């Protein structure tokens, strides 16, 4: 009888299981990276929205201040019917 494989069965089983776990770990890391990227995009979007809202509020405040500070001329005409 000839030996087909000269390494112990335990080494073969270890290598086989290691590949399966390595693939699962790689997939899990990819999922985590994608989730982190989504979270980063959501955070950036929220910050951009807050910045835009702040700019709009400042513009509205400046517009209101400009409207309040306008002084117009008023002509008062008195009539004396007598």
Buried (B, 14 or more C-beta within 10 A) or exposed (E): EEEEEEEEEEEEEEEEEEEEEEEEEEEEEEEEEEEEEEEEEEEEEEEEEEEEEEEEEEEEEEEEEEEEEEEEEEEEEEEEEE
